[in-house]
Amino acid sequence: MRGIPVWMLGGLVVLSALLIGFGYHDRHEAGPLPLILGIAWALFTLASIGAKAKPADSH
């Protein structure tokens, strides 16, 4: 098995969307940290999805 399982990637996508959504909506009360964390989490998720989609080496 290579990388993060697909079900976990789905959970990361949902978590990223929630962090970005709530971080943007509550940016005046909570500050910019939830939005920044959501964006960082989304970048991590996109990198993980890209690594999962990349074909495996046959070595």
PyMOL Python script that loads the backbone (N, CA, C, O; Angstrom):
from pymol import cmd

cmd.read_pdbstr("""\
ATOM      1  N   MET A   1       0.847  -1.171   0.000  1.00  0.00           N
ATOM      2  CA  MET A   1       0.000   0.000   0.000  1.00  0.00           C
ATOM      3  C   MET A   1       0.893   1.234   0.000  1.00  0.00           C
ATOM      4  O   MET A   1       1.900   1.293   0.705  1.00  0.00           O
ATOM      5  N   ARG A   2       0.508   2.198  -0.791  1.00  0.00           N
ATOM      6  CA  ARG A   2       1.337   3.366  -0.999  1.00  0.00           C
ATOM      7  C   ARG A   2       0.586   4.630  -0.604  1.00  0.00           C
ATOM      8  O   ARG A   2      -0.487   4.904  -1.142  1.00  0.00           O
ATOM      9  N   GLY A   3       1.128   5.395   0.320  1.00  0.00           N
ATOM     10  CA  GLY A   3       0.523   6.667   0.661  1.00  0.00           C
ATOM     11  C   GLY A   3      -0.673   6.536   1.588  1.00  0.00           C
ATOM     12  O   GLY A   3      -0.869   5.517   2.250  1.00  0.00           O
ATOM     13  N   ILE A   4      -1.456   7.584   1.616  1.00  0.00           N
ATOM     14  CA  ILE A   4      -2.633   7.670   2.475  1.00  0.00           C
ATOM     15  C   ILE A   4      -3.811   6.978   1.784  1.00  0.00           C
ATOM     16  O   ILE A   4      -3.994   7.139   0.578  1.00  0.00           O
ATOM     17  N   PRO A   5      -4.613   6.206   2.534  1.00  0.00           N
ATOM     18  CA  PRO A   5      -5.776   5.539   1.920  1.00  0.00           C
ATOM     19  C   PRO A   5      -6.780   6.553   1.353  1.00  0.00           C
ATOM     20  O   PRO A   5      -6.835   7.704   1.786  1.00  0.00           O
ATOM     21  N   VAL A   6      -7.558   6.102   0.392  1.00  0.00           N
ATOM     22  CA  VAL A   6      -8.508   6.975  -0.295  1.00  0.00           C
ATOM     23  C   VAL A   6      -9.563   7.519   0.665  1.00  0.00           C
ATOM     24  O   VAL A   6      -9.943   8.685   0.560  1.00  0.00           O
ATOM     25  N   TRP A   7     -10.040   6.701   1.594  1.00  0.00           N
ATOM     26  CA  TRP A   7     -11.062   7.177   2.531  1.00  0.00           C
ATOM     27  C   TRP A   7     -10.516   8.289   3.417  1.00  0.00           C
ATOM     28  O   TRP A   7     -11.252   9.201   3.793  1.00  0.00           O
ATOM     29  N   MET A   8      -9.226   8.218   3.751  1.00  0.00           N
ATOM     30  CA  MET A   8      -8.615   9.253   4.563  1.00  0.00           C
ATOM     31  C   MET A   8      -8.421  10.539   3.754  1.00  0.00           C
ATOM     32  O   MET A   8      -8.553  11.639   4.292  1.00  0.00           O
ATOM     33  N   LEU A   9      -8.111  10.399   2.475  1.00  0.00           N
ATOM     34  CA  LEU A   9      -8.017  11.581   1.611  1.00  0.00           C
ATOM     35  C   LEU A   9      -9.362  12.280   1.505  1.00  0.00           C
ATOM     36  O   LEU A   9      -9.419  13.510   1.486  1.00  0.00           O
ATOM     37  N   GLY A  10     -10.439  11.518   1.436  1.00  0.00           N
ATOM     38  CA  GLY A  10     -11.777  12.113   1.425  1.00  0.00           C
ATOM     39  C   GLY A  10     -12.046  12.896   2.706  1.00  0.00           C
ATOM     40  O   GLY A  10     -12.620  13.985   2.662  1.00  0.00           O
ATOM     41  N   GLY A  11     -11.638  12.349   3.834  1.00  0.00           N
ATOM     42  CA  GLY A  11     -11.789  13.050   5.106  1.00  0.00           C
ATOM     43  C   GLY A  11     -10.959  14.326   5.153  1.00  0.00           C
ATOM     44  O   GLY A  11     -11.392  15.336   5.706  1.00  0.00           O
ATOM     45  N   LEU A  12      -9.777  14.275   4.576  1.00  0.00           N
ATOM     46  CA  LEU A  12      -8.929  15.468   4.530  1.00  0.00           C
ATOM     47  C   LEU A  12      -9.543  16.559   3.652  1.00  0.00           C
ATOM     48  O   LEU A  12      -9.436  17.745   3.962  1.00  0.00           O
ATOM     49  N   VAL A  13     -10.183  16.153   2.560  1.00  0.00           N
ATOM     50  CA  VAL A  13     -10.853  17.130   1.693  1.00  0.00           C
ATOM     51  C   VAL A  13     -11.987  17.812   2.453  1.00  0.00           C
ATOM     52  O   VAL A  13     -12.149  19.030   2.374  1.00  0.00           O
ATOM     53  N   VAL A  14     -12.770  17.024   3.191  1.00  0.00           N
ATOM     54  CA  VAL A  14     -13.870  17.594   3.970  1.00  0.00           C
ATOM     55  C   VAL A  14     -13.331  18.512   5.063  1.00  0.00           C
ATOM     56  O   VAL A  14     -13.865  19.601   5.273  1.00  0.00           O
ATOM     57  N   LEU A  15     -12.289  18.088   5.753  1.00  0.00           N
ATOM     58  CA  LEU A  15     -11.701  18.905   6.803  1.00  0.00           C
ATOM     59  C   LEU A  15     -11.145  20.214   6.240  1.00  0.00           C
ATOM     60  O   LEU A  15     -11.305  21.270   6.852  1.00  0.00           O
ATOM     61  N   SER A  16     -10.502  20.148   5.093  1.00  0.00           N
ATOM     62  CA  SER A  16      -9.979  21.357   4.449  1.00  0.00           C
ATOM     63  C   SER A  16     -11.103  22.322   4.105  1.00  0.00           C
ATOM     64  O   SER A  16     -10.999  23.524   4.351  1.00  0.00           O
ATOM     65  N   ALA A  17     -12.171  21.793   3.539  1.00  0.00           N
ATOM     66  CA  ALA A  17     -13.299  22.648   3.167  1.00  0.00           C
ATOM     67  C   ALA A  17     -13.932  23.295   4.402  1.00  0.00           C
ATOM     68  O   ALA A  17     -14.285  24.474   4.375  1.00  0.00           O
ATOM     69  N   LEU A  18     -14.074  22.528   5.474  1.00  0.00           N
ATOM     70  CA  LEU A  18     -14.650  23.085   6.696  1.00  0.00           C
ATOM     71  C   LEU A  18     -13.752  24.158   7.306  1.00  0.00           C
ATOM     72  O   LEU A  18     -14.239  25.210   7.721  1.00  0.00           O
ATOM     73  N   LEU A  19     -12.458  23.902   7.361  1.00  0.00           N
ATOM     74  CA  LEU A  19     -11.533  24.886   7.912  1.00  0.00           C
ATOM     75  C   LEU A  19     -11.521  26.170   7.096  1.00  0.00           C
ATOM     76  O   LEU A  19     -11.515  27.267   7.655  1.00  0.00           O
ATOM     77  N   ILE A  20     -11.519  26.037   5.794  1.00  0.00           N
ATOM     78  CA  ILE A  20     -11.520  27.231   4.938  1.00  0.00           C
ATOM     79  C   ILE A  20     -12.852  27.961   5.057  1.00  0.00           C
ATOM     80  O   ILE A  20     -12.871  29.187   5.172  1.00  0.00           O
ATOM     81  N   GLY A  21     -13.955  27.238   5.032  1.00  0.00           N
ATOM     82  CA  GLY A  21     -15.278  27.861   5.122  1.00  0.00           C
ATOM     83  C   GLY A  21     -15.490  28.583   6.442  1.00  0.00           C
ATOM     84  O   GLY A  21     -15.868  29.754   6.464  1.00  0.00           O
ATOM     85  N   PHE A  22     -15.245  27.874   7.551  1.00  0.00           N
ATOM     86  CA  PHE A  22     -15.433  28.504   8.854  1.00  0.00           C
ATOM     87  C   PHE A  22     -14.372  29.567   9.116  1.00  0.00           C
ATOM     88  O   PHE A  22     -14.652  30.586   9.748  1.00  0.00           O
ATOM     89  N   GLY A  23     -13.158  29.332   8.634  1.00  0.00           N
ATOM     90  CA  GLY A  23     -12.106  30.327   8.817  1.00  0.00           C
ATOM     91  C   GLY A  23     -12.418  31.623   8.098  1.00  0.00           C
ATOM     92  O   GLY A  23     -12.131  32.704   8.613  1.00  0.00           O
ATOM     93  N   TYR A  24     -12.999  31.529   6.920  1.00  0.00           N
ATOM     94  CA  TYR A  24     -13.374  32.748   6.190  1.00  0.00           C
ATOM     95  C   TYR A  24     -14.585  33.415   6.835  1.00  0.00           C
ATOM     96  O   TYR A  24     -14.632  34.638   6.965  1.00  0.00           O
ATOM     97  N   HIS A  25     -15.555  32.613   7.235  1.00  0.00           N
ATOM     98  CA  HIS A  25     -16.787  33.164   7.815  1.00  0.00           C
ATOM     99  C   HIS A  25     -16.517  33.841   9.160  1.00  0.00           C
ATOM    100  O   HIS A  25     -17.078  34.901   9.438  1.00  0.00           O
ATOM    101  N   ASP A  26     -15.673  33.247   9.991  1.00  0.00           N
ATOM    102  CA  ASP A  26     -15.402  33.772  11.335  1.00  0.00           C
ATOM    103  C   ASP A  26     -14.061  34.487  11.428  1.00  0.00           C
ATOM    104  O   ASP A  26     -13.477  34.548  12.510  1.00  0.00           O
ATOM    105  N   ARG A  27     -13.568  35.019  10.342  1.00  0.00           N
ATOM    106  CA  ARG A  27     -12.240  35.631  10.339  1.00  0.00           C
ATOM    107  C   ARG A  27     -12.146  36.851  11.241  1.00  0.00           C
ATOM    108  O   ARG A  27     -11.057  37.175  11.715  1.00  0.00           O
ATOM    109  N   HIS A  28     -13.260  37.539  11.490  1.00  0.00           N
ATOM    110  CA  HIS A  28     -13.227  38.723  12.345  1.00  0.00           C
ATOM    111  C   HIS A  28     -13.230  38.342  13.831  1.00  0.00           C
ATOM    112  O   HIS A  28     -12.676  39.071  14.654  1.00  0.00           O
ATOM    113  N   GLU A  29     -13.845  37.217  14.176  1.00  0.00           N
ATOM    114  CA  GLU A  29     -13.892  36.783  15.569  1.00  0.00           C
ATOM    115  C   GLU A  29     -12.685  35.925  15.945  1.00  0.00           C
ATOM    116  O   GLU A  29     -12.101  36.103  17.014  1.00  0.00           O
ATOM    117  N   ALA A  30     -12.319  35.009  15.078  1.00  0.00           N
ATOM    118  CA  ALA A  30     -11.266  34.043  15.395  1.00  0.00           C
ATOM    119  C   ALA A  30      -9.898  34.454  14.872  1.00  0.00           C
ATOM    120  O   ALA A  30      -8.890  33.863  15.261  1.00  0.00           O
ATOM    121  N   GLY A  31      -9.842  35.440  14.013  1.00  0.00           N
ATOM    122  CA  GLY A  31      -8.577  35.820  13.410  1.00  0.00           C
ATOM    123  C   GLY A  31      -8.294  34.992  12.167  1.00  0.00           C
ATOM    124  O   GLY A  31      -9.131  34.196  11.744  1.00  0.00           O
ATOM    125  N   PRO A  32      -7.125  35.177  11.587  1.00  0.00           N
ATOM    126  CA  PRO A  32      -6.818  34.499  10.321  1.00  0.00           C
ATOM    127  C   PRO A  32      -6.291  33.072  10.464  1.00  0.00           C
ATOM    128  O   PRO A  32      -6.123  32.382   9.459  1.00  0.00           O
ATOM    129  N   LEU A  33      -6.029  32.615  11.684  1.00  0.00           N
ATOM    130  CA  LEU A  33      -5.394  31.306  11.861  1.00  0.00           C
ATOM    131  C   LEU A  33      -6.195  30.134  11.286  1.00  0.00           C
ATOM    132  O   LEU A  33      -5.602  29.308  10.592  1.00  0.00           O
ATOM    133  N   PRO A  34      -7.512  30.007  11.533  1.00  0.00           N
ATOM    134  CA  PRO A  34      -8.244  28.877  10.931  1.00  0.00           C
ATOM    135  C   PRO A  34      -8.214  28.889   9.405  1.00  0.00           C
ATOM    136  O   PRO A  34      -8.132  27.831   8.780  1.00  0.00           O
ATOM    137  N   LEU A  35      -8.277  30.062   8.809  1.00  0.00           N
ATOM    138  CA  LEU A  35      -8.213  30.151   7.344  1.00  0.00           C
ATOM    139  C   LEU A  35      -6.842  29.730   6.843  1.00  0.00           C
ATOM    140  O   LEU A  35      -6.737  29.008   5.852  1.00  0.00           O
ATOM    141  N   ILE A  36      -5.800  30.173   7.515  1.00  0.00           N
ATOM    142  CA  ILE A  36      -4.429  29.805   7.123  1.00  0.00           C
ATOM    143  C   ILE A  36      -4.217  28.299   7.286  1.00  0.00           C
ATOM    144  O   ILE A  36      -3.622  27.655   6.422  1.00  0.00           O
ATOM    145  N   LEU A  37      -4.704  27.742   8.392  1.00  0.00           N
ATOM    146  CA  LEU A  37      -4.591  26.293   8.589  1.00  0.00           C
ATOM    147  C   LEU A  37      -5.374  25.518   7.539  1.00  0.00           C
ATOM    148  O   LEU A  37      -4.922  24.472   7.073  1.00  0.00           O
ATOM    149  N   GLY A  38      -6.541  26.022   7.165  1.00  0.00           N
ATOM    150  CA  GLY A  38      -7.334  25.366   6.122  1.00  0.00           C
ATOM    151  C   GLY A  38      -6.630  25.363   4.784  1.00  0.00           C
ATOM    152  O   GLY A  38      -6.669  24.368   4.061  1.00  0.00           O
ATOM    153  N   ILE A  39      -5.988  26.468   4.450  1.00  0.00           N
ATOM    154  CA  ILE A  39      -5.260  26.545   3.184  1.00  0.00           C
ATOM    155  C   ILE A  39      -4.054  25.606   3.212  1.00  0.00           C
ATOM    156  O   ILE A  39      -3.788  24.910   2.232  1.00  0.00           O
ATOM    157  N   ALA A  40      -3.321  25.584   4.333  1.00  0.00           N
ATOM    158  CA  ALA A  40      -2.175  24.671   4.449  1.00  0.00           C
ATOM    159  C   ALA A  40      -2.633  23.219   4.373  1.00  0.00           C
ATOM    160  O   ALA A  40      -1.985  22.391   3.733  1.00  0.00           O
ATOM    161  N   TRP A  41      -3.745  22.912   5.024  1.00  0.00           N
ATOM    162  CA  TRP A  41      -4.294  21.550   4.999  1.00  0.00           C
ATOM    163  C   TRP A  41      -4.723  21.173   3.587  1.00  0.00           C
ATOM    164  O   TRP A  41      -4.518  20.039   3.153  1.00  0.00           O
ATOM    165  N   ALA A  42      -5.320  22.128   2.867  1.00  0.00           N
ATOM    166  CA  ALA A  42      -5.744  21.867   1.487  1.00  0.00           C
ATOM    167  C   ALA A  42      -4.537  21.606   0.595  1.00  0.00           C
ATOM    168  O   ALA A  42      -4.592  20.731  -0.270  1.00  0.00           O
ATOM    169  N   LEU A  43      -3.453  22.343   0.787  1.00  0.00           N
ATOM    170  CA  LEU A  43      -2.244  22.108  -0.005  1.00  0.00           C
ATOM    171  C   LEU A  43      -1.660  20.725   0.284  1.00  0.00           C
ATOM    172  O   LEU A  43      -1.231  20.028  -0.635  1.00  0.00           O
ATOM    173  N   PHE A  44      -1.643  20.329   1.551  1.00  0.00           N
ATOM    174  CA  PHE A  44      -1.194  18.990   1.908  1.00  0.00           C
ATOM    175  C   PHE A  44      -2.073  17.927   1.255  1.00  0.00           C
ATOM    176  O   PHE A  44      -1.576  16.926   0.740  1.00  0.00           O
ATOM    177  N   THR A  45      -3.370  18.157   1.282  1.00  0.00           N
ATOM    178  CA  THR A  45      -4.315  17.203   0.687  1.00  0.00           C
ATOM    179  C   THR A  45      -4.103  17.099  -0.822  1.00  0.00           C
ATOM    180  O   THR A  45      -4.094  15.997  -1.372  1.00  0.00           O
ATOM    181  N   LEU A  46      -3.934  18.232  -1.489  1.00  0.00           N
ATOM    182  CA  LEU A  46      -3.694  18.207  -2.935  1.00  0.00           C
ATOM    183  C   LEU A  46      -2.394  17.484  -3.271  1.00  0.00           C
ATOM    184  O   LEU A  46      -2.334  16.746  -4.255  1.00  0.00           O
ATOM    185  N   ALA A  47      -1.354  17.687  -2.464  1.00  0.00           N
ATOM    186  CA  ALA A  47      -0.092  16.977  -2.692  1.00  0.00           C
ATOM    187  C   ALA A  47      -0.269  15.477  -2.486  1.00  0.00           C
ATOM    188  O   ALA A  47       0.302  14.679  -3.229  1.00  0.00           O
ATOM    189  N   SER A  48      -1.047  15.089  -1.496  1.00  0.00           N
ATOM    190  CA  SER A  48      -1.299  13.666  -1.245  1.00  0.00           C
ATOM    191  C   SER A  48      -2.106  13.029  -2.371  1.00  0.00           C
ATOM    192  O   SER A  48      -1.833  11.899  -2.775  1.00  0.00           O
ATOM    193  N   ILE A  49      -3.095  13.754  -2.873  1.00  0.00           N
ATOM    194  CA  ILE A  49      -3.887  13.235  -3.993  1.00  0.00           C
ATOM    195  C   ILE A  49      -3.014  13.108  -5.235  1.00  0.00           C
ATOM    196  O   ILE A  49      -3.130  12.136  -5.981  1.00  0.00           O
ATOM    197  N   GLY A  50      -2.142  14.087  -5.460  1.00  0.00           N
ATOM    198  CA  GLY A  50      -1.224  14.023  -6.607  1.00  0.00           C
ATOM    199  C   GLY A  50      -0.271  12.841  -6.504  1.00  0.00           C
ATOM    200  O   GLY A  50       0.012  12.185  -7.506  1.00  0.00           O
ATOM    201  N   ALA A  51       0.227  12.563  -5.305  1.00  0.00           N
ATOM    202  CA  ALA A  51       1.121  11.419  -5.121  1.00  0.00           C
ATOM    203  C   ALA A  51       0.371  10.106  -5.310  1.00  0.00           C
ATOM    204  O   ALA A  51       0.939   9.131  -5.802  1.00  0.00           O
ATOM    205  N   LYS A  52      -0.905  10.075  -4.921  1.00  0.00           N
ATOM    206  CA  LYS A  52      -1.709   8.857  -5.080  1.00  0.00           C
ATOM    207  C   LYS A  52      -2.017   8.600  -6.557  1.00  0.00           C
ATOM    208  O   LYS A  52      -2.080   7.449  -6.989  1.00  0.00           O
ATOM    209  N   ALA A  53      -2.210   9.674  -7.329  1.00  0.00           N
ATOM    210  CA  ALA A  53      -2.559   9.534  -8.742  1.00  0.00           C
ATOM    211  C   ALA A  53      -1.343   9.213  -9.600  1.00  0.00           C
ATOM    212  O   ALA A  53      -1.490   8.713 -10.715  1.00  0.00           O
ATOM    213  N   LYS A  54      -0.151   9.492  -9.101  1.00  0.00           N
ATOM    214  CA  LYS A  54       1.067   9.226  -9.867  1.00  0.00           C
ATOM    215  C   LYS A  54       1.269   7.720 -10.012  1.00  0.00           C
ATOM    216  O   LYS A  54       1.115   6.978  -9.042  1.00  0.00           O
ATOM    217  N   PRO A  55       1.609   7.266 -11.211  1.00  0.00           N
ATOM    218  CA  PRO A  55       1.805   5.821 -11.401  1.00  0.00           C
ATOM    219  C   PRO A  55       3.013   5.314 -10.587  1.00  0.00           C
ATOM    220  O   PRO A  55       4.020   6.008 -10.450  1.00  0.00           O
ATOM    221  N   ALA A  56       2.887   4.121 -10.066  1.00  0.00           N
ATOM    222  CA  ALA A  56       3.958   3.520  -9.264  1.00  0.00           C
ATOM    223  C   ALA A  56       5.078   3.018 -10.168  1.00  0.00           C
ATOM    224  O   ALA A  56       4.841   2.570 -11.290  1.00  0.00           O
ATOM    225  N   ASP A  57       6.301   3.102  -9.656  1.00  0.00           N
ATOM    226  CA  ASP A  57       7.449   2.555 -10.393  1.00  0.00           C
ATOM    227  C   ASP A  57       7.417   1.037 -10.315  1.00  0.00           C
ATOM    228  O   ASP A  57       6.988   0.469  -9.310  1.00  0.00           O
ATOM    229  N   SER A  58       7.862   0.391 -11.361  1.00  0.00           N
ATOM    230  CA  SER A  58       7.845  -1.085 -11.382  1.00  0.00           C
ATOM    231  C   SER A  58       9.191  -1.657 -11.008  1.00  0.00           C
ATOM    232  O   SER A  58       9.483  -2.790 -11.390  1.00  0.00           O
ATOM    233  N   HIS A  59      10.025  -0.941 -10.285  1.00  0.00           N
ATOM    234  CA  HIS A  59      11.356  -1.422  -9.891  1.00  0.00           C
ATOM    235  C   HIS A  59      11.251  -2.382  -8.757  1.00  0.00           C
ATOM    236  O   HIS A  59      12.266  -2.895  -8.286  1.00  0.00           O
TER     237      HIS A  59
END
""", "prot")
cmd.dss("prot")
cmd.show_as("cartoon", "prot")
cmd.util.cbc("prot")
cmd.orient("prot")
